[in-house]
Amino acid sequence: MPYVTFKQWRLRASASQREVIQLVRDCIVPHYRLLPCDVRLRLLQVVETRSFIAVQEWPSEEAWQSV
């Protein structure tokens, strides 16, 4: 069974949605590809807010703890 973690990200007043997506695509996703296990990352926008939910899906809790 996968182990799922999540964090809420709130945009600063000066940040745009496009900047967040670019940060995830250009910096965070490449970093995740270097991890020794298969981790899925999803970014969900909370409707009518300046918040996102970052969801990480790990193969197991042990994999998550080992990183």
SERO-4910 file (N, C-alpha, C, O; in steps of 0.05 Angstrom, whole numbers):
BEGIN
 pado doro    nc1    nc2    nc3   cac1   cac2   cac3    cc1    cc2    cc3    oc1    oc2    oc3
  Met    A     17    -23      0      0      0      0     18     25      0     37     26     16
  Pro    A     12     44    -17     29     68    -18     26     85      8      6     83     22
  Tyr    A     46    101     13     46    120     35     43    148     23     59    156      7
  Val    A     23    163     32     17    189     20     21    211     40     12    209     63
  Thr    A     35    232     32     39    255     48     29    279     32     27    278      8
  Phe    A     22    301     46     13    325     32     21    349     48     24    349     73
  Lys    A     24    371     33     30    397     45     14    418     31      9    416      7
  Gln    A      5    438     46     -9    461     33     11    483     28     27    491     45
  Trp    A     11    493      4     27    515     -4      9    539     -8    -11    537    -22
  Arg    A     16    562      4      1    587      0     19    606    -15     41    611     -6
  Leu    A      9    617    -36     24    636    -52     27    662    -38      8    672    -26
  Arg    A     51    673    -40     55    701    -30     41    720    -50     35    712    -72
  Ala    A     36    743    -41     22    763    -57     36    768    -84     23    774   -104
  Ser    A     63    767    -83     78    773   -107     81    749   -126     91    752   -148
  Ala    A     73    725   -118     77    701   -134     52    695   -151     30    701   -144
  Ser    A     57    683   -175     35    676   -192     33    646   -194     52    631   -188
  Gln    A     10    637   -203      5    608   -207     26    597   -227     36    575   -223
  Arg    A     31    612   -247     50    604   -268     78    599   -256     92    580   -264
  Glu    A     86    617   -237    112    613   -225    114    588   -208    134    575   -207
  Val    A     92    581   -194     92    557   -178     94    533   -196    110    515   -191
  Ile    A     79    532   -218     80    510   -236    108    507   -249    118    485   -252
  Gln    A    120    530   -256    147    529   -267    167    519   -246    185    504   -254
  Leu    A    165    528   -221    183    518   -200    181    488   -197    201    474   -196
  Val    A    156    478   -196    152    449   -194    164    434   -218    179    415   -214
  Arg    A    158    443   -241    167    430   -266    197    431   -269    210    411   -276
  Asp    A    209    454   -264    238    458   -269    257    450   -247    280    444   -252
  Cys    A    247    451   -222    265    446   -199    257    421   -183    274    404   -177
  Ile    A    232    419   -176    224    398   -157    222    371   -171    232    351   -161
  Val    A    209    370   -194    206    344   -208    233    332   -216    237    308   -211
  Pro    A    252    347   -226    278    335   -232    292    324   -207    305    304   -208
  His    A    288    338   -184    300    328   -159    287    301   -151    301    283   -143
  Tyr    A    261    299   -154    247    274   -147    257    251   -165    257    228   -156
  Arg    A    264    257   -190    274    235   -208    300    224   -198    307    201   -205
  Leu    A    315    238   -181    340    228   -171    337    211   -146    356    198   -138
  Leu    A    313    210   -134    309    194   -110    311    164   -117    306    156   -139
  Pro    A    320    148    -97    324    120   -102    299    103   -104    301     79   -108
  Cys    A    276    115   -102    251    100   -104    231    115   -121    235    139   -127
  Asp    A    210    102   -128    190    114   -146    170    131   -129    155    120   -113
  Val    A    172    157   -132    154    176   -117    138    192   -137    149    203   -156
  Arg    A    112    192   -133     95    208   -150     88    234   -136     83    235   -112
  Leu    A     89    256   -151     83    282   -141     60    294   -157     60    294   -181
  Arg    A     40    304   -142     17    317   -155     14    344   -142     19    348   -118
  Leu    A      6    363   -158      1    390   -148    -28    397   -154    -36    398   -178
  Leu    A    -44    401   -133    -72    407   -136    -78    436   -128    -69    444   -106
  Gln    A    -92    451   -144    -99    478   -137   -125    478   -122   -145    465   -130
  Val    A   -126    492    -99   -151    494    -84   -167    516    -97   -158    539   -100
  Val    A   -192    509   -105   -209    527   -120   -214    553   -105   -219    553    -81
  Glu    A   -213    575   -119   -218    602   -109   -201    611    -86   -209    626    -68
  Thr    A   -176    601    -86   -156    609    -66   -129    613    -80   -127    608   -104
  Arg    A   -110    621    -65    -82    623    -74    -66    600    -62    -42    604    -56
  Ser    A    -79    577    -58    -66    554    -45    -64    530    -64    -81    527    -82
  Phe    A    -44    514    -59    -41    489    -73    -37    467    -52    -28    473    -30
  Ile    A    -44    443    -59    -38    419    -43    -17    403    -59    -23    394    -81
  Ala    A      6    399    -47     27    382    -59     24    354    -46     26    351    -22
  Val    A     19    334    -63     14    307    -54     37    290    -63     44    289    -87
  Gln    A     50    276    -44     71    257    -50     61    229    -46     50    223    -25
  Glu    A     65    211    -65     57    183    -62     82    166    -63     95    163    -84
  Trp    A     89    154    -40    113    138    -37    106    108    -38     83    101    -32
  Pro    A    125     91    -46    119     62    -46    112     51    -19     96     32    -16
  Ser    A    123     63      2    119     54     30    127     75     49    142     94     42
  Glu    A    119     73     74    128     92     95    159     89     99    172    109    104
  Glu    A    169     65     96    198     61     99    213     75     78    234     87     83
  Ala    A    203     75     53    216     90     31    217    120     38    237    134     33
  Trp    A    194    130     48    192    159     55    213    166     77    226    187     75
  Gln    A    214    149     97    232    154    120    262    152    112    279    164    125
  Ser    A    268    137     91    295    132     83    308    155     68    332    156     63
  Val    A    291    174     59    301    196     43    307    220     59    316    241     49
***
